[in-house]
Amino acid sequence: FLSKAINQNQFEQAHWWAMGRLASRTPLYGSQHNVIPREQAEQWLPKLLEQNWLKEPMIAFAAVMICRKTGDRLFDISDDYREQVLTKLKQSKVPESWVSLVEEVKELSESESKRVFGDALPSGLTLVHH
């Protein structure tokens, strides 16, 4: 799935959106035991860090979801990866609220919730009617 997000231009934002949902540190539904292990999520971060977040901000949003601080050592990404992501977020001119989700335990804003829950479809994702 990660290679599809990296190598495919069509529906690129949708792939990154899905990556952020899959690897999120905080489940939208269900309990914490449904969260992908921290070690697995950390394996994906180097590839995300290699991408151009200025060109595709949804990659940055996926990184925010993966590195979002929970306050639980079992789920939180290592400090090393957290610092790398924070540095890149600040260089990529993303909203300050995204940075704060990685820096501290914080609830999603209304616009972030819509982006995560998919109430507004990510760009490139369309509904097909037959």
Sequence and secondary structure as in RCSB ss.txt:
>XXXX:A:sequence
FLSKAINQNQFEQAHWWAMGRLASRTPLYGSQHNVIPREQAEQWLPKLLEQNWLKEPMIAFAAVMICRKTGDRLF
DISDDYREQVLTKLKQSKVPESWVSLVEEVKELSESESKRVFGDALPSGLTLVHH
>XXXX:A:secstr
 HHHHHH  TTHHHHHHHHHHHT SS SSS GGGS  HHHHHHHHHHHHHS TTT HHHHHHHHHHH   S TTT
S  HHHHHHHHHHHHHTT  HHHHHHHHS     HHHHHHHHTSS  TT      
